[in-house]
Each structure stands twice: as C-alpha cells, then as structure tokens.
Amino acid sequence: MRAGTALRVVHEPDTGVDLAAAEDAAKAFLHALGVPTDTESLRGTPGRMARAYAELFSPRPFDLTTFPNDEGYDELVLARAIPVRSVCEHHLLPFVGTAHVGYLPGERILGLSKLARIVEHFACRPQVQERLTKQVADWLDDHLRPRGIGVVIEAEHTCMTLRGVLASGSTTVTSTLLGSLRDDARSRQEFFALTGVHA
C-alpha cells in the first residue's frame, strides 16, 4: 500500500443465507400462485429464484481507498451515470437506473471506482430510492469528511411500470445535498448542471 493511503475494507456481516430453505420457499410461493414446477423448463426455477435474490441482496466487499489531497484540489469531483439496480422493499420487484455522485474534497480524496462501489453496497438490499440516496450521501460524509456531497438517483421502478398504475417509461428522481453543495447556490447549480438534472 502506498504511503499516505488510507484503506478500509467495507463489507456486510454474514447474513446466514440458506439457499435450500429459500428454494423450498420459492417453490411453495409459485405453487400458491398456481404456477406448477413439474415441467422441464420450470423444475429449476425455484433454485434460480433463490440464487438470483441471494445475489441481489449480497453486496461485494471492497477496499475503501482514500488519498491525501496533496494538491489542495477544491473543485467538484463527479462520477456520472453509475448503474443502479436494487429491489423495491414493498413489492420485491427491481428498480434500475443511474446515480450521479459528487463531492467537494476536503483533506482526502477517494479512489474514483469507490463511488460506484458505495452505490452498489447500499443498493444490494430491499430498498426505497429515497433512503438509498441519503445512505450514499451520509456514508460518504461520515467516511470522507468532504466540504460538500451531492447524490442524484434516477430510476425506473417496475412495481410502478409493470403492475398497478402501469406507468410505462416513468422514472423517479431523488437527490441529497450536504455541506457546500446544499448551502452554496453556485456550487449547487454547478452540480446539477454537470449531472444534467434540472434543479
């Protein structure tokens, strides 16, 4: 590890995933909805369902790498169009979209890939988009101590587009701004302009 590099391994505690029990439950769920699982194409479906949801709910550990801001860089750092995929906690149906995550550095800067890792970390669980947006911002604020944080997520929720109101093509936009990006109008305007979001 390079001198001056701060490294912290980020992971979730063991959740005790029981794939066999999940497969049995998926099979019972399908049968309760009148879907047989005794055909060749559906026989393996309960196991595939169990493994798919286990994957959706299991964030990968990653190294949170920060570096000293030796050059005193004080302008916006922004990662745009980070893919987001999560599962709505109300219907357990997917929502997918993009996140824009930016910060105004303080004493330390972050390895750029870590902005995407942090989004993935909090998206890997049953979620609501509003909480996800705030969790990413708050976590970065706690661990990086920047002068400002901005997070915008735009996503399509299949619980709204494939069922219920059937609002095909609709998206939901949420944002959380902290520090200078919340308090300073010019910084806030720059952030939204660079993300392409109209504030």
C-alpha positions in Angstrom: 0.0 0.0 0.0 1.3 3.4 -0.9 2.4 5.8 1.8 -0.4 8.2 2.8 -3.1 5.8 1.5 -6.0 5.1 3.9 -7.5 1.6 3.4 -10.6 0.3 5.0 -12.4 -3.0 4.0 -16.1 -2.5 3.7 -18.4 -5.5 4.0 -21.7 -6.6 5.3 -21.9 -9.1 8.3 -22.7 -12.7 7.4 -26.4 -12.8 6.8 -26.7 -16.6 7.0 -28.2 -17.1 3.6 -29.9 -20.6 3.5 -30.3 -21.3 -0.3 -32.0 -24.6 0.3 -34.7 -23.0 2.5 -35.1 -20.1 0.0 -35.6 -22.6 -2.8 -38.2 -24.5 -0.8 -40.0 -21.2 -0.1 -39.8 -20.1 -3.7 -41.3 -23.4 -4.8 -44.2 -23.1 -2.3 -44.7 -19.4 -3.4 -45.0 -20.4 -7.0 -47.4 -23.3 -6.2 -49.5 -20.9 -4.1 -49.9 -18.7 -7.2 -50.9 -21.6 -9.3 -47.6 -22.0 -11.1 -46.5 -25.6 -11.5 -42.9 -26.5 -11.2 -43.0 -30.0 -12.5 -42.3 -29.2 -16.2 -38.8 -29.4 -17.6 -38.5 -25.6 -18.0 -39.8 -24.7 -14.6 -38.3 -27.5 -12.5 -35.2 -25.5 -11.8 -37.0 -22.2 -11.3 -37.3 -22.2 -7.5 -33.5 -22.7 -7.2 -32.8 -20.0 -9.8 -35.1 -17.6 -7.9 -33.3 -18.3 -4.6 -29.9 -17.7 -6.2 -31.0 -14.6 -8.0 -32.4 -12.9 -4.9 -29.3 -14.0 -2.8 -27.2 -12.3 -5.4 -29.3 -9.2 -5.4 -29.1 -8.9 -1.6 -25.4 -9.7 -1.2 -23.0 -6.6 -1.6 -19.4 -7.4 -2.5 -16.8 -6.3 0.0 -14.4 -3.6 -1.3 -11.5 -1.6 -0.1 -12.3 2.0 0.6 -9.2 3.7 -0.6 -8.6 7.4 0.2 -5.6 9.5 -0.5 -4.3 12.8 0.9 -5.4 15.8 -1.1 -1.8 17.0 -1.5 -2.6 19.4 -4.4 -5.4 21.1 -2.4 -7.9 20.3 -5.2 -11.1 22.2 -4.3 -13.4 21.7 -7.3 -16.2 19.2 -7.8 -15.4 15.6 -8.3 -18.3 13.9 -10.0 -19.0 10.3 -11.2 -21.9 10.3 -13.6 -24.2 7.6 -14.8 -23.3 5.0 -12.2 -25.6 2.0 -12.9 -28.1 1.3 -10.1 -30.0 -1.9 -9.6 -32.0 -2.6 -6.5 -35.2 -4.2 -5.3 -38.2 -2.3 -4.0 -38.8 -3.3 -0.4 -42.6 -3.0 -0.8 -43.1 -5.5 -3.7 -39.6 -7.1 -4.1 -39.6 -6.0 -7.7 -36.5 -4.5 -9.3 -35.8 -0.8 -9.9 -33.0 0.2 -12.2 -31.4 3.5 -13.2 -28.4 5.7 -12.7 -26.7 7.6 -9.9 -24.6 10.7 -10.1 -22.3 11.1 -7.1 -20.1 14.1 -6.5 -18.1 15.7 -3.7 -16.0 18.8 -2.9 -12.8 17.4 -1.5 -11.5 18.3 2.0 -8.3 16.8 3.3 -8.7 13.5 1.4 -9.8 12.3 -2.0 -11.4 9.0 -2.8 -10.4 6.3 -5.4 -12.9 7.0 -8.2 -14.2 3.5 -8.5 -15.3 3.6 -4.9 -18.1 6.0 -5.7 -19.7 3.2 -7.8 -18.9 0.6 -5.1 -20.7 2.6 -2.4 -23.8 2.9 -4.6 -23.8 -0.8 -5.2 -23.1 -1.5 -1.5 -26.3 0.2 -0.4 -28.4 -0.9 -3.4 -27.8 -4.6 -2.5 -30.8 -5.0 -0.2 -34.5 -4.3 -0.3 -34.7 -0.5 -0.6 -36.6 2.6 -1.2 -34.9 5.1 -3.5 -35.2 8.0 -1.1 -33.3 6.1 1.6 -30.7 4.7 -0.8 -29.9 8.3 -2.0 -29.5 9.5 1.6 -27.5 6.5 2.7 -24.9 7.0 0.0 -24.5 10.7 0.8 -24.4 10.2 4.6 -21.9 7.4 4.3 -19.5 9.5 2.2 -19.9 12.4 4.5 -19.1 10.2 7.5 -16.1 8.5 6.0 -14.6 11.1 3.7 -15.4 14.4 5.5 -15.6 16.4 2.3 -16.8 20.0 2.1 -19.9 19.0 0.2 -21.7 15.9 -1.1 -24.3 15.5 -3.9 -26.1 12.4 -4.8 -28.8 12.1 -7.5 -30.5 8.9 -8.5 -32.9 8.5 -11.4 -34.6 5.1 -11.7 -37.5 3.2 -13.2 -39.5 1.2 -10.7 -41.1 -2.0 -12.1 -43.5 -2.0 -9.2 -45.0 1.1 -11.0 -44.3 0.3 -14.6 -45.2 -3.4 -14.8 -48.1 -3.6 -12.3 -50.6 -1.3 -10.6 -50.7 2.0 -12.4 -48.7 0.6 -15.4 -46.9 3.9 -15.9 -44.6 2.6 -18.5 -41.4 4.8 -19.1 -41.8 6.9 -15.9 -38.8 7.5 -13.7 -38.3 8.8 -10.2 -35.6 11.3 -9.3 -34.2 11.8 -5.8 -31.4 13.9 -4.5 -29.5 14.6 -1.3 -27.1 17.5 -0.9 -24.9 18.1 2.1 -22.4 20.8 3.1 -21.5 23.4 0.5 -23.5 21.7 -2.3 -26.6 22.3 -0.2 -25.7 25.8 1.2 -24.0 27.5 -1.7 -26.3 28.3 -4.6 -23.4 28.4 -7.2 -22.0 25.1 -6.1 -25.4 23.5 -6.1 -26.1 24.9 -9.6 -22.8 23.6 -10.9 -23.5 20.1 -9.5 -27.0 19.9 -11.1 -25.7 21.3 -14.4 -23.0 18.7 -14.6 -25.3 15.8 -13.8 -27.8 17.0 -16.4 -30.6 17.2 -13.8 -32.7 20.4 -13.9 -33.0 21.7 -10.3 
